[in-house]
Amino acid sequence: MKKNTVLTYVALHLMLMIYSMSGICSKLASKQAFLSPKFILYYGMVIVLLGFYAIAWQQIIKRLPLTTAYANRAVTVIWGAVWGFLIFHEEIRFNKITGIILVVAGVALYALSDGGDDVKKGSSASEEREEAQ
């Protein structure tokens, strides 16, 4: 795997971690009085995080096939459980862990199903676009 592809995956997962933080802000906003300063602050943070996500997502799908990038979005399930446990003191029970494992296994099976062809196609498509310009 090329160094650029590894960096793209790292950027994808950092971006998805940041995207998952919009759920934190939404939950915090839901606990505030409607249109109070804290409500507006939290929802403003949601808008900023989702704006960042939208721009970063466009950059990621320039470099990776859409199916690969979209399949990796499933890691937000993991981040949701982590944030719920750390920030909101939610319990992580066996059923939740089982669900997370199934999601991760599904993403891993999907990623391995093409034997890396998907990544090669994404790299060559990017290179072809650069050559055309």
ZIRA-V814302 format. One record per residue. RES is the residue in one letter. PHI is phi in degrees with one decimal (none if undefined). BURIAL is 1 if it has 9 or more other C-alpha atoms within 8 Angstrom, else 0. Layout:
# ZIRA-V814302
res->RES phi->PHI burial->BURIAL
res->RES phi->PHI burial->BURIAL
This chain:
# ZIRA-V814302
res->M phi->none burial->0
res->K phi->-69.1 burial->0
res->K phi->-59.9 burial->0
res->N phi->-62.2 burial->0
res->T phi->-67.0 burial->1
res->V phi->-62.3 burial->1
res->L phi->-62.9 burial->0
res->T phi->-65.1 burial->1
res->Y phi->-64.9 burial->0
res->V phi->-61.9 burial->0
res->A phi->-61.9 burial->1
res->L phi->-58.5 burial->1
res->H phi->-72.4 burial->1
res->L phi->-65.2 burial->0
res->M phi->-63.1 burial->1
res->L phi->-68.1 burial->1
res->M phi->-63.5 burial->1
res->I phi->-64.7 burial->1
res->Y phi->-57.7 burial->1
res->S phi->-64.9 burial->1
res->M phi->-69.5 burial->1
res->S phi->-64.3 burial->1
res->G phi->-65.6 burial->1
res->I phi->-61.6 burial->1
res->C phi->-63.0 burial->1
res->S phi->-62.7 burial->1
res->K phi->-66.4 burial->0
res->L phi->-64.4 burial->1
res->A phi->-64.8 burial->1
res->S phi->-65.4 burial->0
res->K phi->-90.8 burial->0
res->Q phi->-102.7 burial->1
res->A phi->-66.8 burial->0
res->F phi->-57.5 burial->0
res->L phi->64.8 burial->0
res->S phi->-72.7 burial->0
res->P phi->-56.3 burial->0
res->K phi->-67.8 burial->1
res->F phi->-58.5 burial->1
res->I phi->-64.2 burial->1
res->L phi->-60.7 burial->0
res->Y phi->-64.2 burial->1
res->Y phi->-71.3 burial->1
res->G phi->-62.8 burial->0
res->M phi->-65.0 burial->1
res->V phi->-59.6 burial->1
res->I phi->-62.7 burial->0
res->V phi->-63.9 burial->0
res->L phi->-62.6 burial->1
res->L phi->-70.3 burial->1
res->G phi->-65.4 burial->0
res->F phi->-59.0 burial->0
res->Y phi->-59.4 burial->1
res->A phi->-61.1 burial->0
res->I phi->-68.3 burial->0
res->A phi->-64.0 burial->1
res->W phi->-60.1 burial->1
res->Q phi->-61.7 burial->0
res->Q phi->-69.3 burial->0
res->I phi->-66.5 burial->1
res->I phi->-74.4 burial->1
res->K phi->-71.0 burial->0
res->R phi->-105.0 burial->1
res->L phi->-127.3 burial->1
res->P phi->-61.6 burial->1
res->L phi->-57.3 burial->0
res->T phi->-62.9 burial->0
res->T phi->-68.4 burial->1
res->A phi->-62.8 burial->1
res->Y phi->-66.4 burial->0
res->A phi->-62.1 burial->1
res->N phi->-73.1 burial->1
res->R phi->-62.1 burial->0
res->A phi->-62.3 burial->1
res->V phi->-65.8 burial->1
res->T phi->-65.3 burial->1
res->V phi->-63.6 burial->0
res->I phi->-65.0 burial->1
res->W phi->-61.6 burial->1
res->G phi->-60.5 burial->1
res->A phi->-67.5 burial->1
res->V phi->-63.5 burial->0
res->W phi->-63.5 burial->1
res->G phi->-59.5 burial->1
res->F phi->-69.8 burial->1
res->L phi->-73.2 burial->0
res->I phi->-96.7 burial->0
res->F phi->-104.7 burial->0
res->H phi->55.6 burial->0
res->E phi->-78.7 burial->0
res->E phi->-81.5 burial->0
res->I phi->-109.2 burial->0
res->R phi->-97.5 burial->0
res->F phi->-55.0 burial->0
res->N phi->-61.0 burial->0
res->K phi->-67.2 burial->0
res->I phi->-62.7 burial->1
res->T phi->-60.9 burial->0
res->G phi->-61.3 burial->0
res->I phi->-63.0 burial->1
res->I phi->-62.5 burial->0
res->L phi->-63.3 burial->0
res->V phi->-64.1 burial->1
res->V phi->-63.0 burial->1
res->A phi->-63.1 burial->0
res->G phi->-62.9 burial->0
res->V phi->-64.6 burial->1
res->A phi->-63.8 burial->0
res->L phi->-62.1 burial->0
res->Y phi->-62.3 burial->1
res->A phi->-63.7 burial->1
res->L phi->-83.7 burial->0
res->S phi->-64.2 burial->0
res->D phi->-94.7 burial->0
res->G phi->62.9 burial->0
res->G phi->88.3 burial->1
res->D phi->-60.1 burial->0
res->D phi->-60.8 burial->1
res->V phi->-67.7 burial->1
res->K phi->-62.0 burial->0
res->K phi->-62.4 burial->1
res->G phi->-64.4 burial->1
res->S phi->-65.9 burial->1
res->S phi->-68.8 burial->0
res->A phi->-64.6 burial->0
res->S phi->-64.8 burial->1
res->E phi->-65.1 burial->0
res->E phi->-63.8 burial->0
res->R phi->-63.7 burial->0
res->E phi->-64.4 burial->0
res->E phi->-65.9 burial->0
res->A phi->-68.5 burial->0
res->Q phi->-83.0 burial->0
